[in-house]
Amino acid sequence: MSEVGIRELKQNASSVVRRAAAGEEITVTDRGRPVARLSAIDHGGVRGLLAADRARPPIRALSDLPAPTIAADVSSVLRQMRDEERY
């Protein structure tokens, strides 16, 4: 973990952010005192949930699921909704 002062961060913000995005954890200091930490965002949200047993992996692919069937004619359902709305 490296340290960067506020002045250096202001002067080299792009470079420091690039380093953090690459995985380096950077502590920002103000007059030698740590005030913030800069690190990359973990985009593995689902993987993290799976690892913490807060989600389950899919049983099958979404494309393997059957297409939904519509029991009623859309026009008649829409007509019925409009009729109910009027009265």
N, CA, C and O atoms as a CHARMM CRD file, in Angstrom:
* protein
*
  348
    1    1 MET  N      0.85600  -1.17000   0.00000 PROA 1      0.00000
    2    1 MET  CA     0.00000   0.00000   0.00000 PROA 1      0.00000
    3    1 MET  C      0.90200   1.23200   0.00000 PROA 1      0.00000
    4    1 MET  O      1.82100   1.34400   0.81100 PROA 1      0.00000
    5    2 SER  N      0.62400   2.15200  -0.92200 PROA 2      0.00000
    6    2 SER  CA     1.45000   3.35500  -1.01000 PROA 2      0.00000
    7    2 SER  C      0.68000   4.56200  -0.48600 PROA 2      0.00000
    8    2 SER  O     -0.54200   4.52800  -0.34100 PROA 2      0.00000
    9    3 GLU  N      1.41800   5.61900  -0.20900 PROA 3      0.00000
   10    3 GLU  CA     0.82200   6.85200   0.29900 PROA 3      0.00000
   11    3 GLU  C      1.02400   7.97500  -0.70500 PROA 3      0.00000
   12    3 GLU  O      2.05000   8.05000  -1.38000 PROA 3      0.00000
   13    4 VAL  N      0.02400   8.84600  -0.79000 PROA 4      0.00000
   14    4 VAL  CA     0.07900  10.00300  -1.67200 PROA 4      0.00000
   15    4 VAL  C     -0.45900  11.19200  -0.89300 PROA 4      0.00000
   16    4 VAL  O     -1.53500  11.11400  -0.29900 PROA 4      0.00000
   17    5 GLY  N      0.27800  12.28000  -0.89200 PROA 5      0.00000
   18    5 GLY  CA    -0.19800  13.49700  -0.25500 PROA 5      0.00000
   19    5 GLY  C     -1.25800  14.18200  -1.09900 PROA 5      0.00000
   20    5 GLY  O     -1.36800  13.93600  -2.30100 PROA 5      0.00000
   21    6 ILE  N     -2.03600  15.04500  -0.45600 PROA 6      0.00000
   22    6 ILE  CA    -3.10700  15.74300  -1.16600 PROA 6      0.00000
   23    6 ILE  C     -2.55400  16.57100  -2.32300 PROA 6      0.00000
   24    6 ILE  O     -3.13400  16.57700  -3.40900 PROA 6      0.00000
   25    7 ARG  N     -1.45500  17.25800  -2.10800 PROA 7      0.00000
   26    7 ARG  CA    -0.87000  18.08200  -3.17100 PROA 7      0.00000
   27    7 ARG  C     -0.49400  17.21700  -4.37400 PROA 7      0.00000
   28    7 ARG  O     -0.78500  17.56800  -5.51700 PROA 7      0.00000
   29    8 GLU  N      0.15400  16.08500  -4.10300 PROA 8      0.00000
   30    8 GLU  CA     0.53900  15.18700  -5.20200 PROA 8      0.00000
   31    8 GLU  C     -0.69200  14.62300  -5.90000 PROA 8      0.00000
   32    8 GLU  O     -0.70000  14.46500  -7.12100 PROA 8      0.00000
   33    9 LEU  N     -1.73700  14.31800  -5.12200 PROA 9      0.00000
   34    9 LEU  CA    -2.97700  13.80700  -5.70200 PROA 9      0.00000
   35    9 LEU  C     -3.58900  14.84500  -6.63800 PROA 9      0.00000
   36    9 LEU  O     -4.05300  14.50400  -7.72700 PROA 9      0.00000
   37   10 LYS  N     -3.59300  16.11000  -6.22000 PROA 10     0.00000
   38   10 LYS  CA    -4.12500  17.17500  -7.07600 PROA 10     0.00000
   39   10 LYS  C     -3.33100  17.29200  -8.37600 PROA 10     0.00000
   40   10 LYS  O     -3.90800  17.46900  -9.44900 PROA 10     0.00000
   41   11 GLN  N     -2.01900  17.19400  -8.27500 PROA 11     0.00000
   42   11 GLN  CA    -1.15900  17.37500  -9.44500 PROA 11     0.00000
   43   11 GLN  C     -1.16300  16.16600 -10.37400 PROA 11     0.00000
   44   11 GLN  O     -0.98300  16.31300 -11.58300 PROA 11     0.00000
   45   12 ASN  N     -1.36700  14.98200  -9.82300 PROA 12     0.00000
   46   12 ASN  CA    -1.27300  13.74400 -10.61400 PROA 12     0.00000
   47   12 ASN  C     -2.51600  12.86800 -10.44700 PROA 12     0.00000
   48   12 ASN  O     -2.40300  11.64600 -10.35200 PROA 12     0.00000
   49   13 ALA  N     -3.68600  13.47900 -10.41300 PROA 13     0.00000
   50   13 ALA  CA    -4.91800  12.72900 -10.14100 PROA 13     0.00000
   51   13 ALA  C     -5.12500  11.57600 -11.12000 PROA 13     0.00000
   52   13 ALA  O     -5.44700  10.46400 -10.70100 PROA 13     0.00000
   53   14 SER  N     -4.94800  11.82100 -12.40200 PROA 14     0.00000
   54   14 SER  CA    -5.17100  10.76600 -13.40400 PROA 14     0.00000
   55   14 SER  C     -4.25400   9.57800 -13.17100 PROA 14     0.00000
   56   14 SER  O     -4.68800   8.42800 -13.23800 PROA 14     0.00000
   57   15 SER  N     -3.01100   9.85100 -12.90300 PROA 15     0.00000
   58   15 SER  CA    -2.03400   8.78900 -12.67500 PROA 15     0.00000
   59   15 SER  C     -2.36300   7.98900 -11.41700 PROA 15     0.00000
   60   15 SER  O     -2.28100   6.76100 -11.41300 PROA 15     0.00000
   61   16 VAL  N     -2.73600   8.69500 -10.35300 PROA 16     0.00000
   62   16 VAL  CA    -3.05100   8.02100  -9.08700 PROA 16     0.00000
   63   16 VAL  C     -4.30700   7.16600  -9.24200 PROA 16     0.00000
   64   16 VAL  O     -4.35000   6.03300  -8.76300 PROA 16     0.00000
   65   17 VAL  N     -5.32100   7.70300  -9.90600 PROA 17     0.00000
   66   17 VAL  CA    -6.55700   6.93700 -10.11600 PROA 17     0.00000
   67   17 VAL  C     -6.28300   5.72200 -10.99500 PROA 17     0.00000
   68   17 VAL  O     -6.83700   4.65100 -10.74800 PROA 17     0.00000
   69   18 ARG  N     -5.45300   5.86500 -12.00100 PROA 18     0.00000
   70   18 ARG  CA    -5.08600   4.73600 -12.86000 PROA 18     0.00000
   71   18 ARG  C     -4.42100   3.63400 -12.04000 PROA 18     0.00000
   72   18 ARG  O     -4.71200   2.45300 -12.22800 PROA 18     0.00000
   73   19 ARG  N     -3.52900   4.02300 -11.13100 PROA 19     0.00000
   74   19 ARG  CA    -2.85900   3.03400 -10.27700 PROA 19     0.00000
   75   19 ARG  C     -3.86600   2.32400  -9.38300 PROA 19     0.00000
   76   19 ARG  O     -3.79100   1.10900  -9.19800 PROA 19     0.00000
   77   20 ALA  N     -4.80900   3.08200  -8.82900 PROA 20     0.00000
   78   20 ALA  CA    -5.82800   2.47700  -7.96700 PROA 20     0.00000
   79   20 ALA  C     -6.71300   1.52900  -8.76900 PROA 20     0.00000
   80   20 ALA  O     -7.05100   0.44400  -8.29600 PROA 20     0.00000
   81   21 ALA  N     -7.08600   1.93200  -9.96800 PROA 21     0.00000
   82   21 ALA  CA    -7.92200   1.08200 -10.81700 PROA 21     0.00000
   83   21 ALA  C     -7.21400  -0.21000 -11.18400 PROA 21     0.00000
   84   21 ALA  O     -7.85900  -1.23300 -11.41500 PROA 21     0.00000
   85   22 ALA  N     -5.89000  -0.16600 -11.23700 PROA 22     0.00000
   86   22 ALA  CA    -5.09800  -1.35900 -11.55200 PROA 22     0.00000
   87   22 ALA  C     -4.97300  -2.29800 -10.35900 PROA 22     0.00000
   88   22 ALA  O     -4.40900  -3.38500 -10.48300 PROA 22     0.00000
   89   23 GLY  N     -5.49500  -1.88800  -9.20000 PROA 23     0.00000
   90   23 GLY  CA    -5.48700  -2.77100  -8.04200 PROA 23     0.00000
   91   23 GLY  C     -4.64600  -2.29900  -6.87700 PROA 23     0.00000
   92   23 GLY  O     -4.66800  -2.91500  -5.81100 PROA 23     0.00000
   93   24 GLU  N     -3.91300  -1.22800  -7.05500 PROA 24     0.00000
   94   24 GLU  CA    -3.07900  -0.71400  -5.96200 PROA 24     0.00000
   95   24 GLU  C     -3.96100   0.02800  -4.95400 PROA 24     0.00000
   96   24 GLU  O     -4.83400   0.80400  -5.34100 PROA 24     0.00000
   97   25 GLU  N     -3.73300  -0.20900  -3.68000 PROA 25     0.00000
   98   25 GLU  CA    -4.46200   0.50000  -2.63400 PROA 25     0.00000
   99   25 GLU  C     -3.61100   1.68500  -2.19200 PROA 25     0.00000
  100   25 GLU  O     -2.46800   1.51200  -1.77000 PROA 25     0.00000
  101   26 ILE  N     -4.16900   2.88000  -2.28700 PROA 26     0.00000
  102   26 ILE  CA    -3.40900   4.10200  -2.03800 PROA 26     0.00000
  103   26 ILE  C     -4.03400   4.86200  -0.87500 PROA 26     0.00000
  104   26 ILE  O     -5.23900   5.11200  -0.86200 PROA 26     0.00000
  105   27 THR  N     -3.20800   5.22700   0.09900 PROA 27     0.00000
  106   27 THR  CA    -3.65700   6.03400   1.22400 PROA 27     0.00000
  107   27 THR  C     -3.34900   7.49300   0.92400 PROA 27     0.00000
  108   27 THR  O     -2.21700   7.84500   0.59200 PROA 27     0.00000
  109   28 VAL  N     -4.36800   8.33900   1.04500 PROA 28     0.00000
  110   28 VAL  CA    -4.19300   9.77300   0.83100 PROA 28     0.00000
  111   28 VAL  C     -3.90900  10.40500   2.18800 PROA 28     0.00000
  112   28 VAL  O     -4.62200  10.16000   3.16100 PROA 28     0.00000
  113   29 THR  N     -2.85500  11.22400   2.24200 PROA 29     0.00000
  114   29 THR  CA    -2.46700  11.84700   3.50800 PROA 29     0.00000
  115   29 THR  C     -2.57900  13.36300   3.41700 PROA 29     0.00000
  116   29 THR  O     -2.41900  13.95800   2.35100 PROA 29     0.00000
  117   30 ASP  N     -2.85700  13.96800   4.56800 PROA 30     0.00000
  118   30 ASP  CA    -2.87700  15.42300   4.70900 PROA 30     0.00000
  119   30 ASP  C     -1.86400  15.78000   5.78100 PROA 30     0.00000
  120   30 ASP  O     -2.08700  15.53000   6.96600 PROA 30     0.00000
  121   31 ARG  N     -0.76000  16.36200   5.36500 PROA 31     0.00000
  122   31 ARG  CA     0.35400  16.69200   6.25700 PROA 31     0.00000
  123   31 ARG  C      0.86600  15.45100   6.99500 PROA 31     0.00000
  124   31 ARG  O      1.17700  15.50100   8.18500 PROA 31     0.00000
  125   32 GLY  N      0.94600  14.34500   6.26300 PROA 32     0.00000
  126   32 GLY  CA     1.47200  13.10800   6.81700 PROA 32     0.00000
  127   32 GLY  C      0.46800  12.26200   7.57600 PROA 32     0.00000
  128   32 GLY  O      0.79300  11.15800   8.01100 PROA 32     0.00000
  129   33 ARG  N     -0.76000  12.76700   7.74400 PROA 33     0.00000
  130   33 ARG  CA    -1.80100  12.03200   8.47700 PROA 33     0.00000
  131   33 ARG  C     -2.76500  11.38900   7.47700 PROA 33     0.00000
  132   33 ARG  O     -3.31200  12.08500   6.62100 PROA 33     0.00000
  133   34 PRO  N     -2.98400  10.06800   7.57100 PROA 34     0.00000
  134   34 PRO  CA    -3.90500   9.39500   6.64100 PROA 34     0.00000
  135   34 PRO  C     -5.32500   9.94700   6.78800 PROA 34     0.00000
  136   34 PRO  O     -5.85000  10.04700   7.89700 PROA 34     0.00000
  137   35 VAL  N     -5.93700  10.30500   5.65700 PROA 35     0.00000
  138   35 VAL  CA    -7.29900  10.84300   5.68700 PROA 35     0.00000
  139   35 VAL  C     -8.26900  10.08100   4.77700 PROA 35     0.00000
  140   35 VAL  O     -9.48300  10.16800   4.96200 PROA 35     0.00000
  141   36 ALA  N     -7.75200   9.34400   3.80700 PROA 36     0.00000
  142   36 ALA  CA    -8.62800   8.60500   2.89200 PROA 36     0.00000
  143   36 ALA  C     -7.86200   7.45400   2.26700 PROA 36     0.00000
  144   36 ALA  O     -6.63200   7.41900   2.27800 PROA 36     0.00000
  145   37 ARG  N     -8.62000   6.51200   1.72100 PROA 37     0.00000
  146   37 ARG  CA    -8.00800   5.38100   1.03000 PROA 37     0.00000
  147   37 ARG  C     -8.65200   5.27300  -0.34600 PROA 37     0.00000
  148   37 ARG  O     -9.87400   5.34600  -0.47700 PROA 37     0.00000
  149   38 LEU  N     -7.83900   5.10200  -1.34800 PROA 38     0.00000
  150   38 LEU  CA    -8.29300   4.99400  -2.72600 PROA 38     0.00000
  151   38 LEU  C     -8.00900   3.58300  -3.21600 PROA 38     0.00000
  152   38 LEU  O     -6.87000   3.11700  -3.16900 PROA 38     0.00000
  153   39 SER  N     -9.05400   2.90300  -3.68700 PROA 39     0.00000
  154   39 SER  CA    -8.87600   1.54100  -4.19200 PROA 39     0.00000
  155   39 SER  C     -9.87300   1.28800  -5.31700 PROA 39     0.00000
  156   39 SER  O    -10.81900   2.05300  -5.50100 PROA 39     0.00000
  157   40 ALA  N     -9.65800   0.22900  -6.05400 PROA 40     0.00000
  158   40 ALA  CA   -10.52200  -0.11600  -7.18200 PROA 40     0.00000
  159   40 ALA  C    -11.87200  -0.60800  -6.68200 PROA 40     0.00000
  160   40 ALA  O    -11.98300  -1.16300  -5.58900 PROA 40     0.00000
  161   41 ILE  N    -12.88400  -0.39700  -7.49400 PROA 41     0.00000
  162   41 ILE  CA   -14.22100  -0.89900  -7.19600 PROA 41     0.00000
  163   41 ILE  C    -14.28300  -2.35500  -7.62600 PROA 41     0.00000
  164   41 ILE  O    -13.82800  -2.71100  -8.71300 PROA 41     0.00000
  165   42 ASP  N    -14.84800  -3.19600  -6.76700 PROA 42     0.00000
  166   42 ASP  CA   -14.99700  -4.61200  -7.09600 PROA 42     0.00000
  167   42 ASP  C    -16.26100  -4.77700  -7.92700 PROA 42     0.00000
  168   42 ASP  O    -17.36900  -4.61500  -7.41500 PROA 42     0.00000
  169   43 HSD  N    -16.10000  -5.09500  -9.19500 PROA 43     0.00000
  170   43 HSD  CA   -17.24400  -5.26800 -10.08000 PROA 43     0.00000
  171   43 HSD  C    -17.79400  -6.69100 -10.04000 PROA 43     0.00000
  172   43 HSD  O    -18.71600  -7.01000 -10.79000 PROA 43     0.00000
  173   44 GLY  N    -17.25900  -7.53700  -9.19500 PROA 44     0.00000
  174   44 GLY  CA   -17.71100  -8.91400  -9.10800 PROA 44     0.00000
  175   44 GLY  C    -18.82300  -9.07900  -8.09100 PROA 44     0.00000
  176   44 GLY  O    -18.72700  -9.93200  -7.20900 PROA 44     0.00000
  177   45 GLY  N    -19.87000  -8.28700  -8.19200 PROA 45     0.00000
  178   45 GLY  CA   -20.96000  -8.30100  -7.22700 PROA 45     0.00000
  179   45 GLY  C    -21.59800  -9.67100  -7.05900 PROA 45     0.00000
  180   45 GLY  O    -21.77600 -10.14200  -5.93600 PROA 45     0.00000
  181   46 VAL  N    -21.93900 -10.30400  -8.15500 PROA 46     0.00000
  182   46 VAL  CA   -22.58700 -11.61200  -8.08300 PROA 46     0.00000
  183   46 VAL  C    -21.61700 -12.64500  -7.52500 PROA 46     0.00000
  184   46 VAL  O    -21.99000 -13.48000  -6.70100 PROA 46     0.00000
  185   47 ARG  N    -20.36700 -12.58000  -7.98100 PROA 47     0.00000
  186   47 ARG  CA   -19.37700 -13.52600  -7.46100 PROA 47     0.00000
  187   47 ARG  C    -19.19300 -13.35200  -5.95700 PROA 47     0.00000
  188   47 ARG  O    -19.03900 -14.33600  -5.23300 PROA 47     0.00000
  189   48 GLY  N    -19.20900 -12.12300  -5.49000 PROA 48     0.00000
  190   48 GLY  CA   -19.07900 -11.86400  -4.05800 PROA 48     0.00000
  191   48 GLY  C    -20.26500 -12.40700  -3.28000 PROA 48     0.00000
  192   48 GLY  O    -20.09500 -12.97300  -2.20000 PROA 48     0.00000
  193   49 LEU  N    -21.46800 -12.23800  -3.82500 PROA 49     0.00000
  194   49 LEU  CA   -22.66500 -12.77100  -3.17200 PROA 49     0.00000
  195   49 LEU  C    -22.63600 -14.29500  -3.13200 PROA 49     0.00000
  196   49 LEU  O    -23.01800 -14.90100  -2.13100 PROA 49     0.00000
  197   50 LEU  N    -22.18800 -14.90800  -4.20800 PROA 50     0.00000
  198   50 LEU  CA   -22.08000 -16.36700  -4.23400 PROA 50     0.00000
  199   50 LEU  C    -21.06200 -16.85100  -3.20800 PROA 50     0.00000
  200   50 LEU  O    -21.30300 -17.83700  -2.51200 PROA 50     0.00000
  201   51 ALA  N    -19.93200 -16.16400  -3.11000 PROA 51     0.00000
  202   51 ALA  CA   -18.88400 -16.55500  -2.16200 PROA 51     0.00000
  203   51 ALA  C    -19.35200 -16.40600  -0.72200 PROA 51     0.00000
  204   51 ALA  O    -18.93500 -17.17000   0.14900 PROA 51     0.00000
  205   52 ALA  N    -20.21500 -15.42800  -0.46500 PROA 52     0.00000
  206   52 ALA  CA   -20.71500 -15.19000   0.89000 PROA 52     0.00000
  207   52 ALA  C    -21.98900 -15.98400   1.17300 PROA 52     0.00000
  208   52 ALA  O    -22.62200 -15.78000   2.20900 PROA 52     0.00000
  209   53 ASP  N    -22.37000 -16.87800   0.27700 PROA 53     0.00000
  210   53 ASP  CA   -23.59800 -17.68000   0.41500 PROA 53     0.00000
  211   53 ASP  C    -24.84400 -16.81400   0.57000 PROA 53     0.00000
  212   53 ASP  O    -25.77700 -17.18400   1.28300 PROA 53     0.00000
  213   54 ARG  N    -24.85800 -15.66200  -0.09800 PROA 54     0.00000
  214   54 ARG  CA   -26.02700 -14.79400  -0.06200 PROA 54     0.00000
  215   54 ARG  C    -26.84000 -14.91600  -1.34500 PROA 54     0.00000
  216   54 ARG  O    -27.88800 -14.28600  -1.48700 PROA 54     0.00000
  217   55 ALA  N    -26.34800 -15.73500  -2.28300 PROA 55     0.00000
  218   55 ALA  CA   -27.04600 -16.01000  -3.53500 PROA 55     0.00000
  219   55 ALA  C    -26.69000 -17.42000  -3.97500 PROA 55     0.00000
  220   55 ALA  O    -25.66700 -17.97500  -3.57300 PROA 55     0.00000
  221   56 ARG  N    -27.55000 -17.98600  -4.80700 PROA 56     0.00000
  222   56 ARG  CA   -27.28800 -19.32600  -5.33100 PROA 56     0.00000
  223   56 ARG  C    -26.99100 -19.24400  -6.81700 PROA 56     0.00000
  224   56 ARG  O    -27.53800 -18.39300  -7.51800 PROA 56     0.00000
  225   57 PRO  N    -26.12800 -20.12400  -7.29800 PROA 57     0.00000
  226   57 PRO  CA   -25.84900 -20.11700  -8.74200 PROA 57     0.00000
  227   57 PRO  C    -27.08400 -20.58400  -9.51400 PROA 57     0.00000
  228   57 PRO  O    -27.92000 -21.29800  -8.96000 PROA 57     0.00000
  229   58 PRO  N    -27.20800 -20.19600 -10.76900 PROA 58     0.00000
  230   58 PRO  CA   -28.37800 -20.60300 -11.54900 PROA 58     0.00000
  231   58 PRO  C    -28.39800 -22.11000 -11.77800 PROA 58     0.00000
  232   58 PRO  O    -27.35600 -22.75300 -11.89900 PROA 58     0.00000
  233   59 ILE  N    -29.59600 -22.64900 -11.83200 PROA 59     0.00000
  234   59 ILE  CA   -29.77600 -24.08100 -12.07300 PROA 59     0.00000
  235   59 ILE  C    -29.56800 -24.39600 -13.55300 PROA 59     0.00000
  236   59 ILE  O    -28.99500 -25.42400 -13.91100 PROA 59     0.00000
  237   60 ARG  N    -30.05300 -23.47700 -14.41100 PROA 60     0.00000
  238   60 ARG  CA   -29.88700 -23.64600 -15.85500 PROA 60     0.00000
  239   60 ARG  C    -29.79100 -22.26600 -16.50300 PROA 60     0.00000
  240   60 ARG  O    -30.05200 -21.24300 -15.86800 PROA 60     0.00000
  241   61 ALA  N    -29.41900 -22.26200 -17.74700 PROA 61     0.00000
  242   61 ALA  CA   -29.26900 -21.00000 -18.47000 PROA 61     0.00000
  243   61 ALA  C    -30.62900 -20.36900 -18.72700 PROA 61     0.00000
  244   61 ALA  O    -31.62800 -21.07000 -18.89400 PROA 61     0.00000
  245   62 LEU  N    -30.66200 -19.06300 -18.75600 PROA 62     0.00000
  246   62 LEU  CA   -31.89900 -18.34100 -19.01200 PROA 62     0.00000
  247   62 LEU  C    -32.49400 -18.73600 -20.35800 PROA 62     0.00000
  248   62 LEU  O    -33.71500 -18.79100 -20.50400 PROA 62     0.00000
  249   63 SER  N    -31.65100 -19.00600 -21.32800 PROA 63     0.00000
  250   63 SER  CA   -32.13700 -19.38900 -22.65700 PROA 63     0.00000
  251   63 SER  C    -32.79700 -20.76900 -22.66100 PROA 63     0.00000
  252   63 SER  O    -33.52000 -21.10100 -23.60000 PROA 63     0.00000
  253   64 ASP  N    -32.55800 -21.57500 -21.62800 PROA 64     0.00000
  254   64 ASP  CA   -33.17400 -22.90100 -21.54100 PROA 64     0.00000
  255   64 ASP  C    -34.59500 -22.85000 -20.98800 PROA 64     0.00000
  256   64 ASP  O    -35.33000 -23.83200 -21.09600 PROA 64     0.00000
  257   65 LEU  N    -34.98900 -21.73300 -20.40400 PROA 65     0.00000
  258   65 LEU  CA   -36.33300 -21.62000 -19.84400 PROA 65     0.00000
  259   65 LEU  C    -37.35800 -21.53000 -20.96700 PROA 65     0.00000
  260   65 LEU  O    -37.08000 -20.94900 -22.01600 PROA 65     0.00000
  261   66 PRO  N    -38.54900 -22.10600 -20.75300 PROA 66     0.00000
  262   66 PRO  CA   -39.57100 -22.03300 -21.79700 PROA 66     0.00000
  263   66 PRO  C    -40.10400 -20.60500 -21.93100 PROA 66     0.00000
  264   66 PRO  O    -40.10900 -19.83700 -20.96800 PROA 66     0.00000
  265   67 ALA  N    -40.54700 -20.26800 -23.12900 PROA 67     0.00000
  266   67 ALA  CA   -41.13100 -18.94600 -23.36100 PROA 67     0.00000
  267   67 ALA  C    -42.46000 -18.85200 -22.62100 PROA 67     0.00000
  268   67 ALA  O    -43.19900 -19.83600 -22.56900 PROA 67     0.00000
  269   68 PRO  N    -42.78000 -17.69900 -22.05200 PROA 68     0.00000
  270   68 PRO  CA   -44.04800 -17.56500 -21.34100 PROA 68     0.00000
  271   68 PRO  C    -45.22200 -17.66300 -22.31400 PROA 68     0.00000
  272   68 PRO  O    -45.13300 -17.23100 -23.46400 PROA 68     0.00000
  273   69 THR  N    -46.30800 -18.23300 -21.83500 PROA 69     0.00000
  274   69 THR  CA   -47.50600 -18.34900 -22.66100 PROA 69     0.00000
  275   69 THR  C    -48.53500 -17.34100 -22.17100 PROA 69     0.00000
  276   69 THR  O    -48.65000 -17.08100 -20.97300 PROA 69     0.00000
  277   70 ILE  N    -49.27000 -16.78400 -23.10400 PROA 70     0.00000
  278   70 ILE  CA   -50.30500 -15.81100 -22.76700 PROA 70     0.00000
  279   70 ILE  C    -51.63900 -16.52700 -22.86700 PROA 70     0.00000
  280   70 ILE  O    -51.98900 -17.06500 -23.91700 PROA 70     0.00000
  281   71 ALA  N    -52.38500 -16.53100 -21.76400 PROA 71     0.00000
  282   71 ALA  CA   -53.63700 -17.27000 -21.70800 PROA 71     0.00000
  283   71 ALA  C    -54.77400 -16.53300 -22.40600 PROA 71     0.00000
  284   71 ALA  O    -55.70900 -17.17000 -22.88900 PROA 71     0.00000
  285   72 ALA  N    -54.71500 -15.21300 -22.47000 PROA 72     0.00000
  286   72 ALA  CA   -55.81200 -14.45000 -23.05200 PROA 72     0.00000
  287   72 ALA  C    -55.30800 -13.61800 -24.22200 PROA 72     0.00000
  288   72 ALA  O    -54.11400 -13.34900 -24.35900 PROA 72     0.00000
  289   73 ASP  N    -56.25400 -13.22500 -25.05200 PROA 73     0.00000
  290   73 ASP  CA   -55.95000 -12.34700 -26.17000 PROA 73     0.00000
  291   73 ASP  C    -55.68000 -10.94400 -25.62500 PROA 73     0.00000
  292   73 ASP  O    -56.46900 -10.42700 -24.83400 PROA 73     0.00000
  293   74 VAL  N    -54.59800 -10.33800 -26.03100 PROA 74     0.00000
  294   74 VAL  CA   -54.19800  -9.03200 -25.51500 PROA 74     0.00000
  295   74 VAL  C    -55.25400  -7.97600 -25.81400 PROA 74     0.00000
  296   74 VAL  O    -55.52600  -7.12300 -24.96900 PROA 74     0.00000
  297   75 SER  N    -55.84000  -8.01800 -26.97900 PROA 75     0.00000
  298   75 SER  CA   -56.85800  -7.02500 -27.35300 PROA 75     0.00000
  299   75 SER  C    -58.06100  -7.09400 -26.43100 PROA 75     0.00000
  300   75 SER  O    -58.57500  -6.06200 -26.00100 PROA 75     0.00000
  301   76 SER  N    -58.51400  -8.30400 -26.12500 PROA 76     0.00000
  302   76 SER  CA   -59.68500  -8.43300 -25.25500 PROA 76     0.00000
  303   76 SER  C    -59.36800  -7.99900 -23.82800 PROA 76     0.00000
  304   76 SER  O    -60.21900  -7.40800 -23.16300 PROA 76     0.00000
  305   77 VAL  N    -58.18100  -8.27900 -23.35600 PROA 77     0.00000
  306   77 VAL  CA   -57.78800  -7.83900 -22.01200 PROA 77     0.00000
  307   77 VAL  C    -57.72900  -6.32100 -21.96100 PROA 77     0.00000
  308   77 VAL  O    -58.20500  -5.71900 -21.00000 PROA 77     0.00000
  309   78 LEU  N    -57.15700  -5.69800 -22.97200 PROA 78     0.00000
  310   78 LEU  CA   -57.07000  -4.24300 -23.03200 PROA 78     0.00000
  311   78 LEU  C    -58.46500  -3.62600 -23.09700 PROA 78     0.00000
  312   78 LEU  O    -58.73400  -2.63700 -22.41400 PROA 78     0.00000
  313   79 ARG  N    -59.34900  -4.19400 -23.90400 PROA 79     0.00000
  314   79 ARG  CA   -60.72900  -3.70900 -24.00500 PROA 79     0.00000
  315   79 ARG  C    -61.41900  -3.80100 -22.64900 PROA 79     0.00000
  316   79 ARG  O    -62.10900  -2.86800 -22.23700 PROA 79     0.00000
  317   80 GLN  N    -61.23800  -4.92000 -21.95400 PROA 80     0.00000
  318   80 GLN  CA   -61.84800  -5.10800 -20.63700 PROA 80     0.00000
  319   80 GLN  C    -61.30300  -4.07900 -19.63700 PROA 80     0.00000
  320   80 GLN  O    -62.07000  -3.52300 -18.85000 PROA 80     0.00000
  321   81 MET  N    -60.00700  -3.82300 -19.65700 PROA 81     0.00000
  322   81 MET  CA   -59.41900  -2.83900 -18.74200 PROA 81     0.00000
  323   81 MET  C    -59.97300  -1.44400 -19.01600 PROA 81     0.00000
  324   81 MET  O    -60.25900  -0.69100 -18.08400 PROA 81     0.00000
  325   82 ARG  N    -60.12600  -1.09900 -20.29400 PROA 82     0.00000
  326   82 ARG  CA   -60.67800   0.21200 -20.64000 PROA 82     0.00000
  327   82 ARG  C    -62.13100   0.32900 -20.20800 PROA 82     0.00000
  328   82 ARG  O    -62.55100   1.38000 -19.72300 PROA 82     0.00000
  329   83 ASP  N    -62.90900  -0.75000 -20.38300 PROA 83     0.00000
  330   83 ASP  CA   -64.31000  -0.73100 -19.95800 PROA 83     0.00000
  331   83 ASP  C    -64.42000  -0.54900 -18.45100 PROA 83     0.00000
  332   83 ASP  O    -65.26200   0.21400 -17.97900 PROA 83     0.00000
  333   84 GLU  N    -63.57900  -1.23900 -17.69400 PROA 84     0.00000
  334   84 GLU  CA   -63.60800  -1.11700 -16.23200 PROA 84     0.00000
  335   84 GLU  C    -63.18100   0.27400 -15.78500 PROA 84     0.00000
  336   84 GLU  O    -63.65500   0.78100 -14.76800 PROA 84     0.00000
  337   85 GLU  N    -62.29900   0.87600 -16.53700 PROA 85     0.00000
  338   85 GLU  CA   -61.79000   2.20300 -16.19100 PROA 85     0.00000
  339   85 GLU  C    -62.85700   3.27700 -16.40200 PROA 85     0.00000
  340   85 GLU  O    -62.89100   4.27700 -15.68500 PROA 85     0.00000
  341   86 ARG  N    -63.71400   3.06400 -17.37400 PROA 86     0.00000
  342   86 ARG  CA   -64.73600   4.06700 -17.70800 PROA 86     0.00000
  343   86 ARG  C    -65.87800   4.08400 -16.70400 PROA 86     0.00000
  344   86 ARG  O    -66.50300   5.12800 -16.51900 PROA 86     0.00000
  345   87 TYR  N    -66.17000   2.97800 -16.05700 PROA 87     0.00000
  346   87 TYR  CA   -67.35200   2.91400 -15.19000 PROA 87     0.00000
  347   87 TYR  C    -66.99100   2.81600 -13.75700 PROA 87     0.00000
  348   87 TYR  O    -67.87400   2.75400 -12.90100 PROA 87     0.00000
